[in-house]
Amino acid sequence: MMKCFVYKSIKKTDSYIYITKKDNFEALPEQLLLIFGKPEFALEFELTEDRKLASVDAKQVLESLHEQGYYLQMPPKNNLPI
């Protein structure tokens, strides 16, 4: 189980960053922050491998948090007709 803090982008619709310490953006690359904009706090929760998340797999989020120190959730790609 891990405490998780989620921030939304003010520049990119439906883009979120998950981190493990509130307001601690040290693990985020500078270039990512430039594109993402100032992170706006959205929510906090306890993250476990079996937790159901709306758009992403909890295991994938946990792995990214352990490996990179953050997880970036982007909006789903639209499937356009050919």
N, C-alpha and C positions, 0 to 999 in steps of 0.2 A: 504494500500500500504506500502511496506517495501523495503528498499534498501537491496540488496542481493549480496554477494560476493562469487564467486565460485572458488575453488582451486582443481587442479588435483593432484593425487598421482604420485610420481616418481617411486614408488615401485609396485603399484597395477594398472594394466591397466584398463581403464574405470571406475575408482573409483574417486569420487568427494566429497568434503565437501563444504556445503553451510553455510555461517555465515552472521551476520548482520553488523559487523564492520570490515573494511579492516585490515588484518594482526593481528587480535585479536583472538588468539587461546585458550584463558583462559578457555572457556567452554568445550574444548575437553579433554576427559580422556587421561592421559599420555600413557596408554597402546595402545589406538587407534593411537596416533601419532607415536609410535614406529613401528606399523604395516604399517601405511599409508606412513610413510616417511615424509620428508620435503615438506609441501604443496607448490605447484607452482601455482601462480595466473593465472586464466584462463579468467574470465570475471566478470562484474558487471551489474546488471539490477534492475529494479523496479519489485518487485514480488507482484502480486495480486492473489486472489483466482481463478479468471477466466482466468489467463494467461496460454497459452499452452506451456508446456515444453516438450522436446524431449522424455524423458524416465520416468518421474515421474509425479505424480499428485501435482499440485501447492498447493492445500489445505493441503495435507500431509506434504509438505515441510514447509508451514507456521506453522502448528501445532507443528512440531518438533522444529522449531526455537523458538517458544514461550515457549515450555515445557523444552527443553534441551539446547537451545542456539546454536544448530547446527543441520544439517541434513547430513547424510552420504548416498551417492548414490553408490551402488555397481553395477558391471556389471550384466546384466541379466543372469540367469542360463540357460545353454544349455539343451535343451530337447534331451536326447539321446535315440535312438531307443532301444527297449527291445529285 
